[in-house]
Structure formats: structure tokens, C-alpha cells
Amino acid sequence: MPPSWLVLFLVITYFQSRWFNPLGFESAWSRLAGWGLVLLGLLLMFWAAAQFLRHKTSVVPRRIPDALIARGPYRISRNPIYLADATVLLGFALIMGSLIGVILVPIYMKLIEIRFIRGEERGLATQFPAEFAAFAARTRRWL
């Protein structure tokens, strides 16, 4: 499940920053920015998840969707929950003062794209061919 990947990357960032952080940085500004990003990510996550409830479809990856969601945060990103996860990870890396944690963010995003997003998008394209094609044409995968 995608949340387990986020937890794994958060744990790696934490332990890396505590045990081995030769390129680390820590300041009040980075911590403040980090907490802001964590809060922003959590708000985005809940806003996007609420759309699944509103449209009565499953948030669980690889399940056949009952609806194609293109409203709310889905107007700016085809994957706002994964974008929120990446935002939380980036914020946590800033809080921990971990440059390696910051570098892990695009790695996390690529891993999620390969393991989950591509399959989910194939399912949406199969279930809602015309609607998904239009959605994908006007809405970027991440931002």
C-alpha cells in the first residue's frame, strides 16, 4: 500500500538524519518551512480523500473505480494524495535538516509512479476511456 512506502521513506529520513547527516542543515527557517509543508500535505491529503467519499468510490489502489474524480484538488493534479505524500516527506526532511531526505523525495515520487500511478491510470483509462483521456490531457500527473 502507498502509505507504507511513505512511512518507510520517513523512517529512512529520520534515521539518516540522526545517525549520519554530514550534509545536514538545521535552522528555525527550515523547521518552520518543513512544518508548513507537512500541514499543507496533510490538508491536501484529507481534501483529496474527501472527494472519494463524496463520489462514493474506493480510495484503495488497484480496485476498480466507480467514478472518475476531476474536481477539487484533482483539477490541479491527477494524483493529489500522492502529491500530498511527497509534500509531507519533503516537509519532514526539512524539519530533520536532512539533505539526503530532500533527495529522497523525487525517488519516492518515481517509485510511487511506477508501482501505483501507472496501473491506476491504466484502470481509469479502461473504465472511463473518453473521460480519462480528456482529464489526462488537461491535468498534469503531479502539478
C-alpha positions as CSV (number, residue, x, y, z in Angstrom):
1,M,0.0,0.0,0.0
2,P,1.3,3.5,-0.7
3,P,1.1,4.7,2.9
4,S,3.6,2.0,3.9
5,W,6.1,3.4,1.3
6,L,5.7,6.9,2.8
7,V,6.3,5.6,6.3
8,L,9.4,3.7,5.0
9,F,10.8,6.9,3.4
10,L,10.0,8.9,6.6
11,V,11.8,6.3,8.7
12,I,14.8,6.3,6.4
13,T,14.9,10.1,6.6
14,Y,14.7,10.1,10.4
15,F,17.4,7.6,11.0
16,Q,19.7,9.0,8.4
17,S,19.4,12.5,9.9
18,R,20.0,11.1,13.4
19,W,22.9,8.7,12.7
20,F,24.6,10.1,9.6
21,N,24.0,13.6,8.4
22,P,27.2,15.0,7.1
23,L,25.3,17.2,4.6
24,G,22.7,18.2,7.1
25,F,21.3,21.6,7.8
26,E,19.1,22.8,10.6
27,S,17.6,26.2,11.2
28,A,14.5,27.7,12.5
29,W,13.5,28.6,8.9
30,S,13.9,25.1,7.6
31,R,11.9,23.7,10.5
32,L,9.2,26.3,10.0
33,A,9.0,25.7,6.3
34,G,9.0,21.9,7.0
35,W,6.1,22.1,9.3
36,G,4.2,24.3,6.8
37,L,4.8,21.7,4.1
38,V,3.7,18.9,6.4
39,L,0.5,20.8,7.3
40,L,-0.1,21.6,3.6
41,G,0.4,18.0,2.6
42,L,-2.0,16.7,5.3
43,L,-4.7,19.2,4.3
44,L,-4.3,18.3,0.6
45,M,-4.4,14.6,1.6
46,F,-7.7,15.0,3.5
47,W,-9.3,17.2,0.9
48,A,-8.4,14.7,-1.9
49,A,-9.6,11.7,0.2
50,A,-12.9,13.5,0.9
51,Q,-13.5,13.6,-2.8
52,F,-13.6,9.8,-2.8
53,L,-16.2,9.8,-0.1
54,R,-18.2,12.4,-1.9
55,H,-18.1,10.4,-5.2
56,K,-18.7,7.1,-3.4
57,T,-15.7,5.3,-4.8
58,S,-12.8,3.5,-3.3
59,V,-9.5,5.2,-2.3
60,V,-7.7,1.8,-2.3
61,P,-5.3,1.5,-5.2
62,R,-5.9,-1.3,-7.8
63,R,-9.7,-1.5,-7.1
64,I,-12.0,-0.8,-10.0
65,P,-13.2,2.8,-9.6
66,D,-16.8,3.7,-9.6
67,A,-16.2,7.3,-10.6
68,L,-13.5,9.4,-12.2
69,I,-12.8,12.3,-9.9
70,A,-11.8,15.5,-11.7
71,R,-13.0,18.1,-9.1
72,G,-11.4,19.8,-6.1
73,P,-7.7,19.1,-5.9
74,Y,-8.0,16.8,-8.9
75,R,-8.3,19.9,-11.1
76,I,-4.6,20.7,-10.5
77,S,-3.1,17.2,-10.1
78,R,-4.2,13.7,-11.3
79,N,-2.7,12.4,-8.0
80,P,-3.2,14.8,-5.2
81,I,-2.9,12.2,-2.5
82,Y,0.5,11.1,-3.8
83,L,1.5,14.7,-4.2
84,A,0.4,15.3,-0.6
85,D,2.6,12.3,0.5
86,A,5.6,13.8,-1.3
87,T,4.9,17.2,0.3
88,V,4.8,15.6,3.8
89,L,8.1,13.8,3.0
90,L,9.7,17.0,1.9
91,G,8.5,18.9,4.9
92,F,9.7,16.1,7.2
93,A,13.2,16.2,5.6
94,L,13.3,20.0,6.2
95,I,12.3,19.5,9.8
96,M,15.0,16.9,10.3
97,G,17.6,19.0,8.4
98,S,18.3,16.1,6.1
99,L,19.6,16.9,2.6
100,I,19.6,13.2,1.8
101,G,15.9,13.2,2.9
102,V,15.2,16.0,0.4
103,I,16.9,14.0,-2.3
104,L,14.7,11.0,-1.5
105,V,11.6,13.0,-2.4
106,P,11.9,12.6,-6.2
107,I,13.0,9.0,-5.7
108,Y,9.8,8.4,-3.7
109,M,7.7,10.1,-6.4
110,K,9.2,7.9,-9.2
111,L,8.7,4.7,-7.1
112,I,5.1,5.6,-6.5
113,E,4.6,6.4,-10.2
114,I,6.0,3.0,-11.2
115,R,4.4,0.9,-8.5
116,F,0.9,2.5,-8.3
117,I,0.1,5.5,-10.6
118,R,0.7,3.9,-13.9
119,G,-1.6,0.9,-13.1
120,E,-4.2,3.2,-11.6
121,E,-4.2,5.3,-14.7
122,R,-4.5,2.3,-17.0
123,G,-7.5,1.2,-14.9
124,L,-9.1,4.6,-15.2
125,A,-8.4,4.7,-19.0
126,T,-10.1,1.3,-19.3
127,Q,-13.1,2.1,-17.1
128,F,-13.6,5.7,-18.4
129,P,-11.9,5.9,-21.8
130,A,-13.1,9.3,-23.1
131,E,-13.4,11.0,-19.7
132,F,-9.9,9.9,-18.6
133,A,-8.3,10.9,-21.9
134,A,-9.8,14.4,-21.5
135,F,-8.8,14.6,-17.8
136,A,-5.2,13.5,-18.6
137,A,-5.0,16.0,-21.4
138,R,-5.9,18.9,-19.2
139,T,-4.4,17.8,-15.8
140,R,-0.8,17.0,-15.1
141,R,0.2,13.9,-13.2
142,W,1.9,15.8,-10.4
143,L,1.5,19.6,-10.8
